Amino acid sequence: MSPSPHSDAPIVVIGSGLAGWTTVRELRKLDATCLITLITADSGDFYAKPTLSNALAQKRTPEQLVTTPAVTLAQTLGMTLLAHTRVERVDTAHFTVSVTGHNVPTTLPYRALVLATGAHAIRVPLQGDAVDQVLSVNSLQDYSVFHARLTGTSSSQNNSEPKHPSVLIMGAGLIGCEFANDLAGAGYRVRLVDPATRPLATLLPEDASAQLHAALQGLGVTLNLGQTVVAIHQPESSSDTALRATLSGGESVDADIVLSAIGLRADTALAQAAGIACERGIQVDAQLQTSAPGVYALGDSAQYQAAGNRTLPYVMPIMTAARALASTLTGQSTEVKFPLMPVAVKTPALPLTIAPPLPGTSGGWQTASDGEWHWLDDEGKLRGFTLAGAVTSRRAKLVTMVTL
């Protein structure tokens, strides 16, 4: 770790998502006394972000998703929490950050800086006078707004049971499919729109996509594939609460709520402003150091050299990276080594486990058996797999068989 002129300053972590809090936890395991400060623009309360896309069917409110209040975590871990505090600038030459917040010094020195700034939901340009009504869910605060809109839009007539609102989801990728399954399972009317011709097209073999398509349809989800949403308009009359969406094929469909689940883009704004090298994410080497001395990054905002210069917006890579980074920050330089990390897709209508091959791996998907597909390279070596339904139980065995 490059020397800082502030040897008695804390390790400063920016961001209170899984990456930020896991780094703090791992640091404390290795060093009981080092100074740690975590800065977050929100409350910092800890919740598992993956639960945002399957909370409705479980009847969990936004408040119930919080597993540990930030104040409790700070006390337990013996560190300083600066909640509702925004970092305006990183000065890599002087090892300081400039912040704004209540009763917070405007400039804070750091011994080492960890950027765990996460990612933003991608928003595509749309036409129409109701574009500002399109929601995204990428945080607990976003989910609270979405949940309030869902419950507030429910209506009942003549003392009948409340009528669930309809939801149009833009994007049939991982998050879009998870939300579609969750909403439909909770009784909502769901329409899924995606320019690809099949759900999870970039991750699944065609047959698995077809099974997921059928499973979602079985829940009552309407899929408009091979199309995009081009415009969102306000209701045509004061008595109509539904938004009107125009699809690229010319069809107009009504929905009470429009949810954009197109994907995530790494939040690199703070790093870029500080002159730190960024591409799809904040570029980090094998020790997770950025191009600036003493500045590190991990989580959804990082682009990992150790993973073929990819971003890895999943839980397992974050846990792996945090352990390696904590070791480096406490004096034992450690390279992060990512094992095979299958992704479990939360679609109970068709449980899926996906271990995609590394980008650029030659070969293709081959059906191994019912519900099991293997990615075989040109030499016949297993480079990835997909499991669906009951055979997801074979995950552990297949992990040992894959050639990385």
Phi, psi and omega in degrees: 000131182295141182292142176253147176291351181248071185294338180262006180277164180281163162284122183256129178247127177255113180120133184244026174279196181301320182295315182294308183292324179293323176299316179298314180300314181293323176299315183292331176297325186267336182215113185281348188237349183298147180282131180227133174234128176249129180247130180217143180284343179250201183288334182085001179303141185269133174213158178272111184304323179300339180288348181297330185263007174217027183276333187292313181297334178274359179059040179259131178279165177305320181296326182284348179280341178287120181267328179214122175298146183299321181299320178295317178299316181299318179293316182296320184270355177063050182223174181261128178251124174249088181275159180052041182233132184250132175275119182267332186201143172247124178255097185287339179286326183250005177055052177223158171237142176258130186228161171231133180179167182289125178055039180239134176303147184285338179230129181236129176280156175224147172278320172213151182237132178245119177266111177235055191276356172075209184218159177256149172291134178286132177240126180266152179296135178227154174263170176109166184265010179232026180299327181290353178272352180286129182257156169227151178237104180226008180201169178296323177297316176301316182296324178298319178294315180298314181297319179295321179293320178298310183287328180285336181274342178300141182222158176222150179229137178055040177061021178278177179296145178303141178268122179291138177290162176266145182232127173260125180251124175269111179117118178251037172275201185300308183291319179299317179292322178296315178295320179300315179297315182295314181294313180296321179295334178270003175100004180276153177272123191235137172235131183246125183238132181206143179291339176287160183271000179206155180289148181050044188295328183278349183248327190257149167294159187302317182296323178292320176300318180297321178293320178295319176305310181296321181296317179293319176300324179296336176276353182101006179285132173268128181247121172254091183262156185074019181221163174230162171273128182251339182205148174232125183241155176294161176305148183284338179219162182294339180273352182256125181265349187280143170280156178245122180254136176256126180267162183297337177279359179099348181287143173251131181228148179260146176207140178289327182223139174245124182244124176269121178229051187280334180146184183238150174234129182306138178276100183250006188302312182296317180294315181298319180297334179272002179081017180276138183297129179220147169232254174287338176209188176284118185288130179229149179273193184294337177264009178071018176274142177277188178287351179260134178302135176076006180245129184235162178212151175200173179086202185297340182274349188266147172245110192271120172299323182289352178240032179072033180059043177252158163271148182228082185277057181226166186291310186300317177298324179297315181297318179296315181294321182296321179295316180294317182295318179301320178297315179297316183291340179259017170108355180247094184304123187226128174278138176281134178233113183273122174282179172296127186233084180299148180254126175267119180271128185274071175235084184304335177298330173208092178302137183226141169232126186235128171238086185290154176290161176299145178305137179087358179289122180287155180127203181188172180283138175230137178286123180267318178193182181298118179083009181223127179231141179244140170266113181252133178280185185294342178261006179083010179278144180284119182246349179186170180204161173228134177236141181226143176071221186295334185282002173300344177293346180275004183308306185301320181293316184291328179304322182286345184263347185281136174268120181275000000 
